[in-house]
């Protein structure tokens, strides 16, 4: 294929294999996962343009739930319709479901294991390198004028220094873009349509028109998703018996995390204080130390950071098993929690995606979308700095030199020598194991 011509539309099987691989390598929370998708989908495979990818990211960041998983669902839907969205969304989460189930069992039954900790520890600097690389690439393409640079900087300061809600930042950015686009259009240039590119950007796949929204489609999606969401949960309460019925731990977990799924705008970090307060202090399902352990596991395993909720469900049911064996109760608790956490994501994406695609074709809103994209760069930079700071300084007065050195080496490997994400992750994980094992022998 000529590099200067658009690649063909990927077959569903090809995309399915990619989403399956992505589920196993999507480390580092939302910033790392968005960085990996950008590198693979926009730069390497050219399935979507830079503008289209950032447009989708803007939408997903406004939804309740994990933005990276919703972004994968959206991109899968845009490539292959409903089956593509389901495949992408499910496969993005599925590997982490099984991995975290195993790690949760190890934590509750066997305690900590050095070589496993080493793998997770080695992945931390790789994630830092991936995220910083993504900020550099996305920012260089999205910030096309001095005004957009200023907007990205203000967005970063607002969320990093003053903890202003992402939704507020996006609304303000959209307003600035709309007004600025009418007064100073050169400072807020409109994005290009999908399949088009800037002079230095290679052409991407030319996709067929997106499905249109309709009343019938909306009713069908709501009926199907709401049934899939609530029928299993109501069945858990109705069955009663050994799983406790309406007052049992499993129905209570499902009910609580169904509520949490509706208020997680801003990602996992926005909802974790609420979940921690309720699960630890109100319900007393687990301890604060267990909650922090779960967050650490979720941060260093593939999949969205919100997977920490699965750990909460596992530990809560393990410690309150009712008439079931602890492992059986914990597994059911984890699965119920995961189901009600992620099922709503498909509802939100499938309902909103056609409307959002339509916005891309309205020139009057183009300047607002350009400004939103600039604000998103600042938000991603915030995620990168928060994660890097936490990793490099795990405790007050402590600086992790291993993470710093390996992160720099990983960044150079990808930026200078163009080494792929998977080899970098593998080498960093191996170095982490060696480092942890050596520390135990000293």
The 8 nearest C-alpha neighbors of each residue, nearest first, counted from 0:
[[1, 2, 6, 4, 3, 5, 7, 202],
 [2, 0, 3, 4, 5, 6, 202, 201],
 [1, 3, 4, 0, 201, 5, 6, 202],
 [4, 2, 1, 201, 202, 5, 0, 6],
 [3, 5, 1, 2, 202, 6, 0, 201],
 [6, 4, 203, 202, 204, 7, 3, 205],
 [7, 5, 204, 203, 4, 8, 45, 0],
 [8, 6, 204, 9, 5, 205, 46, 203],
 [7, 9, 204, 10, 6, 206, 205, 46],
 [10, 8, 7, 13, 14, 11, 46, 78],
 [9, 11, 13, 12, 14, 8, 79, 15],
 [10, 12, 14, 13, 15, 9, 79, 83],
 [13, 11, 15, 14, 10, 16, 9, 17],
 [14, 12, 10, 16, 15, 11, 9, 17],
 [13, 15, 17, 11, 16, 12, 18, 10],
 [16, 14, 12, 18, 17, 13, 11, 19],
 [15, 17, 19, 13, 14, 18, 12, 20],
 [16, 18, 14, 20, 19, 15, 21, 13],
 [19, 17, 21, 15, 87, 20, 16, 90],
 [20, 18, 16, 22, 90, 17, 21, 15],
 [21, 19, 17, 22, 23, 18, 16, 24],
 [22, 20, 18, 24, 23, 19, 25, 17],
 [21, 23, 91, 19, 20, 90, 25, 24],
 [22, 24, 21, 20, 301, 25, 94, 19],
 [23, 25, 21, 26, 22, 301, 20, 421],
 [26, 24, 301, 32, 302, 21, 22, 23],
 [27, 25, 301, 24, 300, 28, 31, 32],
 [26, 28, 31, 126, 298, 32, 299, 29],
 [27, 29, 304, 31, 303, 30, 298, 26],
 [30, 28, 32, 67, 31, 33, 303, 27],
 [29, 31, 33, 32, 28, 130, 382, 34],
 [32, 30, 27, 130, 34, 29, 33, 28],
 [31, 33, 25, 29, 35, 34, 30, 28],
 [32, 34, 36, 30, 35, 31, 29, 67],
 [33, 35, 133, 31, 37, 32, 36, 130],
 [34, 36, 32, 38, 37, 33, 39, 31],
 [37, 35, 33, 39, 38, 34, 40, 32],
 [36, 38, 34, 41, 35, 40, 39, 33],
 [37, 39, 42, 35, 36, 41, 40, 34],
 [38, 40, 43, 36, 37, 42, 41, 44],
 [41, 39, 44, 37, 46, 36, 45, 38],
 [42, 40, 45, 37, 47, 38, 48, 39],
 [43, 41, 38, 45, 39, 40, 44, 37],
 [42, 44, 39, 45, 41, 40, 38, 46],
 [43, 45, 40, 46, 39, 42, 41, 6],
 [46, 44, 41, 203, 47, 42, 40, 43],
 [45, 47, 204, 40, 44, 203, 41, 48],
 [48, 46, 45, 41, 203, 51, 204, 52],
 [47, 49, 51, 50, 193, 203, 41, 52],
 [48, 50, 52, 51, 41, 53, 47, 140],
 [51, 49, 53, 48, 52, 54, 190, 191],
 [50, 52, 54, 48, 53, 49, 193, 47],
 [53, 51, 55, 49, 54, 50, 48, 56],
 [54, 52, 56, 50, 55, 51, 57, 49],
 [53, 55, 51, 57, 56, 52, 50, 58],
 [54, 56, 52, 58, 53, 57, 51, 59],
 [57, 55, 53, 59, 58, 54, 60, 70],
 [58, 56, 54, 60, 55, 59, 53, 372],
 [57, 59, 55, 56, 61, 60, 54, 62],
 [60, 58, 56, 66, 62, 61, 57, 70],
 [59, 61, 66, 57, 58, 62, 56, 265],
 [60, 62, 59, 58, 166, 264, 57, 63],
 [63, 61, 59, 60, 264, 64, 58, 347],
 [64, 62, 264, 263, 261, 262, 260, 61],
 [63, 65, 263, 266, 260, 66, 264, 62],
 [66, 64, 266, 68, 67, 69, 303, 305],
 [65, 67, 69, 59, 60, 68, 70, 64],
 [68, 66, 70, 69, 29, 65, 33, 32],
 [69, 67, 71, 70, 66, 65, 88, 72],
 [68, 70, 72, 66, 71, 67, 59, 73],
 [69, 71, 67, 73, 72, 68, 59, 66],
 [70, 72, 68, 74, 69, 73, 87, 88],
 [73, 71, 84, 88, 69, 75, 87, 70],
 [72, 74, 70, 76, 71, 75, 69, 84],
 [75, 73, 77, 71, 76, 72, 70, 78],
 [74, 76, 84, 83, 72, 78, 87, 73],
 [77, 75, 84, 80, 83, 73, 79, 74],
 [78, 76, 74, 75, 80, 79, 73, 209],
 [77, 79, 75, 76, 80, 74, 83, 206],
 [80, 78, 83, 76, 77, 75, 82, 11],
 [79, 81, 76, 83, 82, 77, 78, 84],
 [80, 82, 84, 83, 76, 85, 79, 349],
 [83, 81, 85, 84, 80, 86, 79, 76],
 [84, 82, 75, 79, 76, 86, 80, 81],
 [83, 85, 76, 75, 72, 81, 87, 82],
 [86, 84, 82, 88, 83, 87, 89, 81],
 [87, 85, 83, 89, 84, 88, 90, 82],
 [86, 88, 72, 84, 75, 18, 90, 85],
 [87, 89, 72, 85, 91, 86, 90, 71],
 [90, 88, 86, 91, 92, 87, 93, 85],
 [91, 89, 93, 92, 19, 87, 22, 88],
 [90, 92, 22, 88, 89, 87, 93, 302],
 [91, 93, 90, 302, 89, 95, 94, 22],
 [92, 94, 90, 96, 95, 89, 91, 97],
 [95, 93, 96, 97, 22, 92, 23, 98],
 [94, 96, 98, 302, 97, 93, 301, 92],
 [97, 95, 93, 94, 99, 98, 100, 92],
 [96, 98, 100, 95, 94, 99, 101, 93],
 [99, 97, 95, 101, 100, 96, 94, 102],
 [98, 100, 102, 101, 96, 97, 95, 103],
 [101, 99, 97, 103, 98, 102, 96, 104],
 [102, 100, 104, 98, 99, 103, 105, 97],
 [101, 103, 99, 105, 104, 100, 106, 98],
 [104, 102, 106, 100, 105, 101, 99, 107],
 [103, 105, 101, 107, 102, 106, 108, 100],
 [106, 104, 109, 102, 108, 103, 107, 110],
 [105, 107, 110, 103, 104, 109, 108, 102],
 [106, 108, 104, 105, 109, 103, 110, 314],
 [109, 107, 105, 104, 106, 110, 103, 326],
 [110, 108, 105, 106, 107, 111, 104, 112],
 [109, 111, 106, 105, 108, 107, 112, 104],
 [110, 112, 106, 113, 109, 105, 116, 115],
 [113, 111, 115, 114, 116, 110, 109, 105],
 [112, 114, 116, 115, 117, 111, 435, 436],
 [115, 113, 117, 432, 116, 112, 118, 436],
 [116, 114, 117, 118, 113, 112, 119, 432],
 [115, 117, 113, 119, 114, 118, 120, 112],
 [116, 118, 432, 431, 114, 120, 115, 435],
 [119, 117, 428, 115, 121, 432, 120, 431],
 [118, 120, 122, 299, 116, 117, 121, 115],
 [119, 121, 117, 118, 431, 122, 123, 116],
 [431, 122, 120, 428, 427, 118, 119, 123],
 [121, 123, 125, 428, 119, 120, 427, 124],
 [122, 124, 126, 125, 121, 120, 127, 119],
 [125, 123, 406, 127, 402, 126, 122, 405],
 [126, 124, 122, 128, 127, 123, 406, 424],
 [125, 127, 129, 27, 123, 124, 128, 31],
 [128, 126, 124, 130, 125, 129, 387, 406],
 [127, 129, 410, 125, 131, 126, 406, 130],
 [130, 128, 126, 132, 127, 131, 31, 133],
 [129, 131, 31, 133, 127, 132, 128, 34],
 [132, 130, 134, 128, 133, 129, 127, 135],
 [131, 133, 129, 135, 130, 134, 128, 136],
 [132, 134, 34, 130, 136, 135, 131, 137],
 [135, 133, 131, 137, 132, 136, 138, 380],
 [134, 136, 132, 133, 138, 137, 139, 131],
 [137, 135, 133, 139, 138, 134, 132, 140],
 [138, 136, 134, 140, 139, 135, 133, 141],
 [137, 139, 141, 135, 140, 136, 142, 134],
 [138, 140, 136, 137, 141, 142, 135, 143],
 [141, 139, 137, 138, 142, 136, 143, 49],
 [140, 142, 138, 139, 143, 137, 373, 372],
 [143, 141, 147, 138, 148, 144, 140, 139],
 [142, 144, 141, 147, 140, 145, 139, 148],
 [143, 145, 147, 146, 186, 142, 148, 187],
 [146, 144, 148, 147, 149, 186, 143, 142],
 [147, 145, 149, 148, 144, 186, 150, 187],
 [146, 148, 150, 142, 144, 149, 145, 373],
 [149, 147, 145, 151, 146, 150, 142, 152],
 [148, 150, 152, 146, 147, 151, 153, 145],
 [151, 149, 147, 153, 152, 148, 154, 374],
 [150, 152, 377, 374, 373, 154, 148, 149],
 [153, 151, 149, 155, 154, 150, 377, 148],
 [152, 154, 156, 150, 155, 151, 157, 149],
 [155, 153, 151, 157, 377, 374, 152, 156],
 [154, 156, 377, 152, 153, 157, 158, 378],
 [157, 155, 153, 159, 160, 154, 158, 152],
 [158, 156, 154, 161, 155, 163, 160, 159],
 [157, 159, 162, 163, 155, 156, 161, 160],
 [160, 158, 156, 162, 155, 157, 381, 161],
 [159, 161, 156, 157, 158, 162, 155, 163],
 [160, 162, 157, 163, 158, 159, 156, 164],
 [163, 161, 158, 159, 160, 157, 164, 165],
 [162, 164, 158, 161, 157, 165, 167, 168],
 [165, 163, 167, 166, 162, 168, 158, 265],
 [164, 166, 168, 167, 265, 169, 163, 158],
 [165, 167, 169, 164, 168, 170, 61, 265],
 [168, 166, 170, 164, 165, 169, 171, 163],
 [167, 169, 165, 171, 166, 170, 172, 164],
 [170, 168, 172, 166, 167, 171, 371, 173],
 [171, 169, 173, 167, 172, 168, 166, 174],
 [170, 172, 174, 168, 173, 169, 167, 175],
 [173, 171, 169, 175, 174, 371, 170, 370],
 [172, 174, 367, 176, 170, 171, 175, 371],
 [175, 173, 177, 171, 176, 172, 178, 170],
 [176, 174, 172, 178, 173, 177, 179, 171],
 [175, 177, 367, 370, 179, 366, 173, 174],
 [176, 178, 367, 174, 180, 175, 366, 179],
 [179, 177, 175, 181, 180, 176, 174, 182],
 [180, 178, 176, 182, 183, 181, 177, 175],
 [179, 181, 184, 366, 177, 187, 183, 178],
 [180, 182, 179, 178, 184, 183, 177, 366],
 [181, 183, 179, 180, 184, 178, 177, 185],
 [184, 182, 179, 180, 185, 186, 181, 187],
 [185, 183, 180, 187, 186, 181, 188, 182],
 [184, 186, 188, 187, 183, 180, 144, 189],
 [185, 187, 184, 144, 183, 146, 188, 145],
 [188, 186, 184, 180, 366, 185, 369, 176],
 [189, 187, 185, 184, 186, 366, 190, 369],
 [190, 188, 365, 366, 369, 187, 191, 362],
 [191, 189, 50, 365, 369, 188, 192, 368],
 [192, 190, 195, 193, 189, 50, 196, 197],
 [193, 191, 195, 194, 190, 359, 51, 50],
 [192, 194, 195, 48, 51, 191, 205, 47],
 [193, 195, 205, 203, 204, 202, 48, 192],
 [196, 194, 193, 192, 191, 202, 197, 48],
 [195, 197, 200, 202, 198, 201, 194, 191],
 [196, 198, 200, 199, 195, 201, 191, 202],
 [197, 199, 200, 196, 201, 195, 202, 3],
 [200, 198, 197, 201, 196, 202, 140, 3],
 [199, 201, 197, 196, 198, 202, 195, 49],
 [200, 202, 3, 203, 199, 196, 2, 4],
 [203, 201, 5, 196, 194, 195, 4, 200],
 [202, 204, 45, 5, 194, 46, 47, 48],
 [203, 205, 46, 5, 6, 8, 194, 7],
 [206, 204, 194, 203, 207, 5, 193, 8],
 [205, 207, 204, 208, 8, 78, 194, 193],
 [206, 208, 209, 205, 78, 77, 8, 210],
 [209, 207, 206, 210, 211, 77, 356, 205],
 [208, 210, 211, 207, 77, 353, 356, 206],
 [211, 209, 353, 208, 212, 80, 77, 356],
 [210, 212, 353, 209, 213, 354, 357, 208],
 [211, 213, 353, 354, 216, 210, 214, 217],
 [214, 212, 216, 215, 217, 211, 218, 353],
 [213, 215, 217, 216, 218, 212, 219, 220],
 [216, 214, 218, 217, 213, 219, 212, 220],
 [215, 217, 213, 219, 214, 218, 220, 212],
 [216, 218, 214, 220, 215, 219, 221, 213],
 [219, 217, 215, 221, 216, 220, 222, 214],
 [220, 218, 216, 222, 221, 217, 223, 215],
 [219, 221, 223, 217, 222, 218, 224, 216],
 [222, 220, 218, 224, 219, 223, 225, 217],
 [221, 223, 219, 225, 220, 224, 226, 218],
 [224, 222, 226, 220, 221, 225, 219, 227],
 [225, 223, 227, 221, 226, 222, 346, 220],
 [224, 226, 228, 222, 227, 223, 221, 229],
 [227, 225, 223, 228, 224, 229, 230, 222],
 [228, 226, 224, 225, 229, 230, 223, 231],
 [227, 229, 225, 226, 224, 342, 230, 339],
 [228, 230, 232, 226, 231, 227, 233, 225],
 [229, 231, 233, 232, 226, 227, 234, 228],
 [232, 230, 234, 233, 229, 235, 228, 227],
 [233, 231, 229, 235, 234, 230, 253, 250],
 [232, 234, 236, 230, 235, 231, 229, 237],
 [233, 235, 237, 231, 232, 236, 238, 230],
 [236, 234, 232, 233, 238, 237, 250, 231],
 [237, 235, 244, 245, 233, 234, 250, 238],
 [236, 238, 234, 239, 235, 244, 233, 245],
 [239, 237, 235, 236, 234, 244, 240, 242],
 [244, 238, 240, 243, 237, 242, 236, 241],
 [241, 239, 242, 243, 238, 244, 322, 237],
 [240, 242, 322, 243, 323, 239, 321, 244],
 [243, 241, 240, 239, 244, 247, 321, 322],
 [242, 244, 247, 239, 241, 240, 246, 245],
 [239, 243, 245, 236, 247, 246, 237, 242],
 [246, 244, 236, 247, 250, 243, 237, 239],
 [245, 247, 244, 243, 251, 248, 250, 236],
 [248, 246, 243, 244, 249, 245, 250, 242],
 [247, 249, 251, 250, 252, 316, 246, 243],
 [250, 248, 252, 251, 332, 247, 253, 242],
 [249, 251, 253, 236, 252, 248, 247, 245],
 [252, 250, 248, 254, 249, 253, 255, 247],
 [253, 251, 249, 255, 250, 254, 248, 256],
 [254, 252, 250, 256, 251, 255, 336, 335],
 [255, 253, 251, 257, 252, 256, 250, 258],
 [254, 256, 252, 258, 257, 253, 251, 259],
 [257, 255, 259, 258, 253, 254, 260, 252],
 [258, 256, 260, 254, 339, 259, 255, 253],
 [259, 257, 256, 255, 260, 261, 254, 262],
 [258, 260, 256, 261, 262, 257, 263, 255],
 [261, 259, 257, 258, 340, 262, 263, 256],
 [260, 262, 259, 258, 63, 263, 257, 64],
 [263, 261, 259, 264, 260, 63, 258, 270],
 [262, 264, 63, 64, 270, 266, 260, 261],
 [265, 263, 63, 266, 262, 62, 64, 61],
 [264, 266, 269, 165, 263, 60, 267, 63],
 [267, 265, 65, 269, 264, 268, 263, 64],
 [266, 268, 305, 269, 270, 271, 304, 65],
 [269, 267, 271, 270, 266, 265, 272, 305],
 [268, 270, 267, 265, 266, 271, 263, 272],
 [271, 269, 263, 273, 267, 268, 272, 274],
 [270, 272, 274, 268, 273, 275, 269, 267],
 [273, 271, 275, 274, 270, 276, 269, 268],
 [274, 272, 276, 271, 270, 275, 277, 269],
 [275, 273, 271, 277, 276, 272, 278, 270],
 [276, 274, 272, 278, 273, 279, 277, 271],
 [275, 277, 273, 280, 274, 279, 278, 272],
 [276, 278, 281, 274, 275, 280, 279, 282],
 [277, 279, 282, 275, 284, 283, 274, 276],
 [280, 278, 283, 285, 275, 276, 286, 277],
 [279, 281, 276, 283, 277, 278, 282, 275],
 [280, 282, 277, 283, 278, 279, 276, 284],
 [281, 283, 278, 284, 277, 280, 279, 285],
 [284, 282, 279, 280, 285, 281, 278, 286],
 [283, 285, 315, 282, 278, 279, 286, 318],
 [286, 284, 279, 283, 315, 289, 314, 278],
 [287, 285, 289, 288, 279, 290, 283, 284],
 [286, 288, 290, 289, 279, 291, 285, 275],
 [289, 287, 291, 290, 286, 292, 285, 293],
 [290, 288, 292, 286, 287, 291, 293, 285],
 [289, 291, 287, 293, 288, 292, 286, 294],
 [292, 290, 294, 288, 293, 289, 295, 287],
 [293, 291, 289, 295, 294, 290, 288, 296],
 [294, 292, 296, 290, 291, 295, 307, 310],
 [293, 295, 291, 297, 292, 307, 296, 298],
 [294, 296, 292, 298, 293, 297, 291, 299],
 [297, 295, 293, 299, 294, 298, 300, 292],
 [296, 298, 294, 307, 304, 300, 295, 299],
 [299, 297, 295, 296, 304, 300, 28, 27],
 [298, 300, 119, 296, 297, 295, 26, 27],
 [299, 301, 297, 298, 26, 296, 302, 95],
 [302, 300, 26, 25, 95, 23, 24, 22],
 [301, 303, 95, 92, 25, 91, 22, 26],
 [304, 302, 305, 28, 306, 65, 29, 68],
 [303, 305, 28, 306, 297, 298, 267, 307],
 [304, 306, 267, 307, 303, 308, 65, 297],
 [307, 305, 308, 304, 309, 303, 297, 310],
 [306, 308, 305, 310, 297, 309, 294, 293],
 [309, 307, 311, 306, 310, 305, 312, 336],
 [310, 308, 333, 312, 306, 311, 307, 337],
 [309, 311, 313, 307, 308, 312, 293, 314],
 [310, 312, 308, 314, 309, 313, 315, 307],
 [313, 311, 333, 332, 309, 315, 310, 314],
 [314, 312, 329, 333, 310, 332, 316, 311],
 [313, 315, 317, 311, 316, 312, 310, 318],
 [316, 314, 284, 312, 318, 317, 313, 285],
 [315, 317, 329, 319, 320, 318, 313, 328],
 [318, 316, 329, 325, 314, 320, 315, 319],
 [317, 319, 316, 315, 320, 314, 325, 284],
 [320, 318, 316, 317, 321, 315, 248, 284],
 [321, 319, 316, 328, 325, 317, 323, 318],
 [320, 322, 323, 319, 242, 241, 243, 247],
 [323, 321, 241, 320, 324, 242, 243, 240],
 [322, 324, 320, 328, 321, 241, 325, 327],
 [323, 325, 327, 326, 328, 320, 322, 321],
 [326, 324, 317, 328, 320, 327, 329, 323],
 [325, 327, 329, 328, 324, 330, 317, 104],
 [328, 326, 330, 324, 329, 325, 331, 323],
 [329, 327, 325, 320, 331, 316, 326, 330],
 [328, 330, 313, 317, 316, 332, 326, 327],
 [331, 329, 333, 327, 332, 328, 326, 313],
 [330, 332, 334, 328, 333, 329, 335, 327],
 [331, 333, 329, 312, 335, 313, 330, 249],
 [334, 332, 313, 312, 309, 330, 336, 331],
 [335, 333, 337, 331, 336, 332, 338, 330],
 [334, 336, 338, 332, 337, 333, 253, 331],
 [337, 335, 333, 334, 338, 339, 309, 253],
 [336, 338, 334, 340, 335, 309, 339, 333],
 [339, 337, 335, 340, 336, 341, 342, 334],
 [338, 340, 257, 336, 342, 337, 341, 253],
 [341, 339, 337, 260, 338, 342, 336, 256],
 [342, 340, 344, 343, 338, 339, 337, 345],
 [341, 343, 344, 339, 345, 338, 340, 228],
 [344, 342, 346, 345, 341, 347, 340, 339],
 [345, 343, 347, 341, 342, 346, 348, 64],
 [346, 344, 348, 343, 347, 342, 349, 72],
 [345, 347, 343, 344, 349, 348, 224, 350],
 [346, 348, 344, 350, 345, 349, 351, 343],
 [349, 347, 345, 351, 350, 352, 346, 344],
 [348, 350, 346, 352, 351, 347, 345, 220],
 [351, 349, 347, 348, 352, 346, 217, 220],
 [350, 352, 348, 354, 349, 353, 347, 355],
 [351, 353, 355, 354, 349, 348, 350, 356],
 [354, 352, 356, 355, 212, 211, 351, 210],
 [355, 353, 357, 352, 356, 351, 212, 358],
 [354, 356, 352, 358, 357, 353, 351, 359],
 [357, 355, 353, 358, 354, 359, 352, 209],
 [356, 358, 354, 355, 359, 360, 353, 361],
 [359, 357, 355, 360, 361, 356, 354, 364],
 [358, 360, 357, 356, 361, 355, 365, 192],
 [359, 361, 358, 357, 362, 356, 192, 365],
 [362, 360, 358, 363, 359, 364, 365, 357],
 [361, 363, 365, 364, 360, 189, 359, 366],
 [364, 362, 361, 365, 366, 177, 367, 180],
 [363, 365, 367, 362, 366, 361, 368, 177],
 [364, 366, 189, 362, 368, 367, 363, 369],
 [365, 367, 369, 176, 180, 189, 368, 187],
 [368, 366, 176, 173, 177, 370, 364, 369],
 [367, 369, 371, 365, 370, 366, 372, 364],
 [368, 370, 366, 372, 367, 371, 365, 189],
 [371, 369, 176, 373, 367, 372, 368, 172],
 [372, 370, 368, 374, 373, 172, 369, 173],
 [371, 373, 375, 369, 370, 374, 368, 53],
 [374, 372, 151, 370, 376, 371, 375, 147],
 [375, 373, 151, 371, 377, 154, 376, 372],
 [374, 376, 378, 372, 377, 373, 379, 371],
 [377, 375, 379, 373, 374, 378, 151, 138],
 [376, 378, 155, 151, 380, 154, 374, 375],
 [377, 379, 375, 381, 380, 376, 155, 382],
 [380, 378, 382, 376, 381, 377, 30, 375],
 [381, 379, 383, 377, 378, 382, 384, 376],
 [380, 382, 378, 384, 379, 383, 159, 155],
 [383, 381, 379, 385, 380, 384, 30, 386],
 [382, 384, 380, 386, 381, 385, 130, 387],
 [385, 383, 387, 381, 386, 382, 388, 380],
 [386, 384, 382, 388, 387, 383, 381, 389],
 [385, 387, 389, 383, 384, 388, 382, 390],
 [388, 386, 384, 390, 389, 385, 127, 391],
 [389, 387, 391, 385, 390, 386, 384, 392],
 [388, 390, 386, 392, 387, 393, 391, 385],
 [391, 389, 387, 388, 392, 393, 386, 123],
 [390, 392, 399, 388, 389, 398, 387, 393],
 [391, 393, 398, 389, 394, 397, 390, 388],
 [394, 392, 389, 390, 391, 397, 395, 398],
 [395, 393, 397, 392, 396, 398, 389, 391],
 [396, 394, 397, 392, 393, 398, 389, 391],
 [395, 397, 394, 398, 392, 393, 399, 391],
 [398, 396, 394, 395, 392, 399, 393, 391],
 [397, 399, 392, 391, 400, 396, 393, 394],
 [400, 398, 391, 401, 402, 392, 403, 397],
 [399, 401, 403, 402, 398, 404, 391, 405],
 [402, 400, 404, 403, 399, 405, 406, 124],
 [401, 403, 124, 405, 400, 399, 404, 406],
 [402, 404, 400, 406, 401, 405, 407, 399],
 [405, 403, 407, 401, 406, 402, 400, 408],
 [404, 406, 408, 402, 407, 403, 124, 409],
 [405, 407, 124, 409, 403, 128, 408, 404],
 [408, 406, 410, 404, 405, 409, 411, 403],
 [407, 409, 405, 411, 406, 410, 412, 404],
 [410, 408, 412, 406, 411, 407, 128, 125],
 [409, 411, 128, 407, 413, 412, 408, 414],
 [410, 412, 415, 414, 408, 409, 413, 407],
 [413, 411, 409, 416, 410, 418, 415, 414],
 [412, 414, 417, 418, 410, 411, 416, 415],
 [415, 413, 411, 417, 412, 416, 410, 132],
 [414, 416, 411, 412, 417, 413, 410, 418],
 [415, 417, 412, 418, 413, 414, 411, 419],
 [418, 416, 413, 414, 415, 412, 419, 411],
 [419, 417, 413, 412, 416, 420, 423, 422],
 [420, 418, 421, 422, 417, 413, 423, 412],
 [419, 421, 423, 422, 424, 418, 413, 35],
 [420, 422, 424, 423, 419, 425, 24, 418],
 [423, 421, 425, 424, 420, 419, 426, 418],
 [422, 424, 420, 426, 421, 425, 427, 409],
 [425, 423, 421, 427, 422, 426, 125, 428],
 [424, 426, 422, 428, 423, 427, 421, 429],
 [427, 425, 429, 423, 428, 424, 422, 430],
 [426, 428, 121, 430, 424, 429, 425, 122],
 [427, 429, 121, 118, 431, 425, 122, 426],
 [430, 428, 426, 432, 431, 427, 425, 433],
 [431, 429, 427, 433, 428, 432, 121, 434],
 [121, 430, 432, 117, 428, 434, 429, 120],
 [431, 433, 117, 429, 435, 118, 114, 434],
 [434, 432, 430, 436, 431, 435, 437, 429],
 [433, 435, 431, 437, 432, 436, 430, 438],
 [436, 434, 438, 117, 432, 437, 433, 431],
 [437, 435, 439, 433, 438, 434, 432, 440],
 [436, 438, 434, 440, 439, 435, 433, 441],
 [437, 439, 435, 441, 436, 440, 434, 433],
 [438, 440, 436, 437, 441, 435, 113, 434],
 [441, 439, 437, 438, 436, 435, 434, 433],
 [440, 438, 439, 437, 436, 435, 434, 433]]
